[in-house]
Amino acid sequence: MATETTIARPSPYIEALGQQYGKDLTALTGKAMPTAGYAPTVAGQDQAQIDAYTRATTAGQGIGAYQPYLTQAGAYSGPGGGTGAGSISEFMSPYQQQVIDTTMGQYDIQAQKGMTGIGSLAAKSGNLGGGREGVMRSEYQTQSDLQRAMLMAQLQQQGFGQAQQQRGQAFGQQMQMAGAEQGFQGQDIARLGSAGAIQQAQTQATLDAQREANRMAAYEPYERLGYMGAGMGNVLGGMGGQYQTTVTPNQSALQQAMGIIGTGVGAYRTMMDK
């Protein structure tokens, strides 16, 4: 008895496309993904950032840039005795002694005129060389010496006060310079850091763009194959078998013999019935 087998197959070009898809998929997935080309990377510090860090952490620059001024200010904050650096004598006017000498010289001239005046009065009163003249001269000299000493002290105190005031101003100036130095250093460091951050961000953006380009290049074959598979699915989903093949196997010798016998028996029965 003959057996028929019906095979439904897609169109030849669809079948060929599927075979090619299988080959491409096997070849592509059989290779390792080159992930090194699009692994995340971090941009290194820009030179400006390195300079900013160096200045910020170097003693005498970012850290402790104010120290020399504080040290000098400390010398101006003590008692101020002696003659060394930071002492009050350092701020005394170099013309102080000349002013004192000139002033005292003028005072002595005026004092001498006063003493001469006492002699003139004594002569007019007839007491020249007498005891009364001596008392007057003694009292005048005592008073003159006292006033001279007071004038000397006043001049010296005035010079000391001016030097002390200038020393205090120098202290304030050193403190201001300490703050200014630290501020200037901080501004420079901040500017360097900011400029370096801009450059670092640009470098990072370039690295990220390159990484994305590498990733796209690595995944492009997969995406292309995915598009191909999706397209094939759409085509195959809307199409049935394009042609059918019916196969009738050849009979064996036994099958042929049984067929002949069956035919003969049938003919005999027909004859007997008549």
Contacts in CASP RR format, 6 or more apart in sequence:
PFRMAT RR
TARGET T0000
AUTHOR 0000-0000-0000
METHOD contacts of the structure
MODEL  1
MATETTIARPSPYIEALGQQYGKDLTALTGKAMPTAGYAPTVAGQDQAQI
DAYTRATTAGQGIGAYQPYLTQAGAYSGPGGGTGAGSISEFMSPYQQQVI
DTTMGQYDIQAQKGMTGIGSLAAKSGNLGGGREGVMRSEYQTQSDLQRAM
LMAQLQQQGFGQAQQQRGQAFGQQMQMAGAEQGFQGQDIARLGSAGAIQQ
AQTQATLDAQREANRMAAYEPYERLGYMGAGMGNVLGGMGGQYQTTVTPN
QSALQQAMGIIGTGVGAYRTMMDK
1 255 0 8 1.000
2 248 0 8 1.000
2 249 0 8 1.000
2 251 0 8 1.000
3 248 0 8 1.000
3 249 0 8 1.000
4 246 0 8 1.000
4 247 0 8 1.000
4 248 0 8 1.000
5 246 0 8 1.000
5 247 0 8 1.000
6 244 0 8 1.000
6 245 0 8 1.000
6 246 0 8 1.000
7 244 0 8 1.000
7 245 0 8 1.000
7 247 0 8 1.000
8 240 0 8 1.000
8 241 0 8 1.000
8 244 0 8 1.000
9 15 0 8 1.000
9 241 0 8 1.000
9 242 0 8 1.000
9 243 0 8 1.000
9 245 0 8 1.000
10 236 0 8 1.000
10 239 0 8 1.000
10 240 0 8 1.000
10 241 0 8 1.000
10 242 0 8 1.000
11 239 0 8 1.000
11 241 0 8 1.000
11 242 0 8 1.000
11 243 0 8 1.000
14 232 0 8 1.000
14 235 0 8 1.000
14 236 0 8 1.000
14 239 0 8 1.000
14 242 0 8 1.000
17 232 0 8 1.000
18 232 0 8 1.000
21 225 0 8 1.000
21 228 0 8 1.000
21 229 0 8 1.000
21 232 0 8 1.000
24 225 0 8 1.000
24 228 0 8 1.000
25 225 0 8 1.000
28 221 0 8 1.000
28 222 0 8 1.000
28 225 0 8 1.000
33 218 0 8 1.000
34 218 0 8 1.000
35 218 0 8 1.000
37 211 0 8 1.000
37 214 0 8 1.000
37 215 0 8 1.000
37 218 0 8 1.000
38 211 0 8 1.000
38 212 0 8 1.000
38 214 0 8 1.000
38 215 0 8 1.000
38 218 0 8 1.000
39 211 0 8 1.000
40 211 0 8 1.000
41 207 0 8 1.000
41 211 0 8 1.000
42 204 0 8 1.000
42 207 0 8 1.000
43 200 0 8 1.000
43 201 0 8 1.000
43 203 0 8 1.000
43 204 0 8 1.000
43 206 0 8 1.000
43 207 0 8 1.000
44 200 0 8 1.000
44 203 0 8 1.000
45 53 0 8 1.000
45 196 0 8 1.000
45 200 0 8 1.000
46 195 0 8 1.000
46 196 0 8 1.000
46 197 0 8 1.000
46 199 0 8 1.000
46 200 0 8 1.000
46 203 0 8 1.000
47 196 0 8 1.000
48 192 0 8 1.000
48 193 0 8 1.000
48 195 0 8 1.000
48 196 0 8 1.000
48 199 0 8 1.000
49 192 0 8 1.000
49 193 0 8 1.000
49 196 0 8 1.000
49 197 0 8 1.000
49 200 0 8 1.000
51 192 0 8 1.000
52 189 0 8 1.000
52 190 0 8 1.000
52 192 0 8 1.000
52 193 0 8 1.000
52 196 0 8 1.000
55 61 0 8 1.000
55 62 0 8 1.000
55 185 0 8 1.000
55 188 0 8 1.000
55 189 0 8 1.000
55 192 0 8 1.000
56 62 0 8 1.000
56 63 0 8 1.000
56 186 0 8 1.000
56 189 0 8 1.000
57 63 0 8 1.000
60 67 0 8 1.000
60 68 0 8 1.000
61 185 0 8 1.000
62 182 0 8 1.000
62 185 0 8 1.000
62 186 0 8 1.000
62 189 0 8 1.000
64 182 0 8 1.000
65 181 0 8 1.000
65 182 0 8 1.000
65 185 0 8 1.000
66 178 0 8 1.000
66 179 0 8 1.000
66 181 0 8 1.000
66 182 0 8 1.000
67 178 0 8 1.000
69 174 0 8 1.000
69 175 0 8 1.000
69 177 0 8 1.000
69 178 0 8 1.000
69 179 0 8 1.000
69 181 0 8 1.000
70 174 0 8 1.000
70 175 0 8 1.000
70 178 0 8 1.000
72 86 0 8 1.000
72 174 0 8 1.000
73 171 0 8 1.000
73 172 0 8 1.000
73 174 0 8 1.000
73 175 0 8 1.000
73 178 0 8 1.000
74 171 0 8 1.000
74 174 0 8 1.000
75 85 0 8 1.000
75 86 0 8 1.000
76 86 0 8 1.000
76 167 0 8 1.000
76 168 0 8 1.000
76 170 0 8 1.000
76 171 0 8 1.000
76 172 0 8 1.000
76 174 0 8 1.000
77 171 0 8 1.000
80 86 0 8 1.000
80 87 0 8 1.000
80 88 0 8 1.000
80 167 0 8 1.000
81 87 0 8 1.000
81 88 0 8 1.000
81 89 0 8 1.000
82 88 0 8 1.000
82 89 0 8 1.000
83 89 0 8 1.000
83 90 0 8 1.000
84 90 0 8 1.000
86 167 0 8 1.000
86 170 0 8 1.000
88 160 0 8 1.000
88 163 0 8 1.000
88 164 0 8 1.000
88 167 0 8 1.000
89 163 0 8 1.000
90 163 0 8 1.000
90 167 0 8 1.000
91 162 0 8 1.000
91 163 0 8 1.000
91 164 0 8 1.000
91 166 0 8 1.000
91 167 0 8 1.000
91 170 0 8 1.000
92 159 0 8 1.000
92 160 0 8 1.000
92 163 0 8 1.000
93 99 0 8 1.000
93 159 0 8 1.000
93 162 0 8 1.000
93 163 0 8 1.000
96 159 0 8 1.000
99 155 0 8 1.000
100 152 0 8 1.000
100 155 0 8 1.000
100 156 0 8 1.000
103 151 0 8 1.000
103 155 0 8 1.000
104 148 0 8 1.000
104 151 0 8 1.000
104 152 0 8 1.000
104 155 0 8 1.000
107 147 0 8 1.000
107 148 0 8 1.000
107 151 0 8 1.000
108 148 0 8 1.000
111 144 0 8 1.000
111 148 0 8 1.000
114 140 0 8 1.000
115 137 0 8 1.000
115 140 0 8 1.000
115 141 0 8 1.000
115 144 0 8 1.000
118 133 0 8 1.000
118 136 0 8 1.000
118 137 0 8 1.000
118 140 0 8 1.000
119 128 0 8 1.000
119 133 0 8 1.000
119 137 0 8 1.000
121 136 0 8 1.000
122 128 0 8 1.000
122 129 0 8 1.000
122 130 0 8 1.000
122 132 0 8 1.000
122 133 0 8 1.000
122 136 0 8 1.000
127 133 0 8 1.000
END
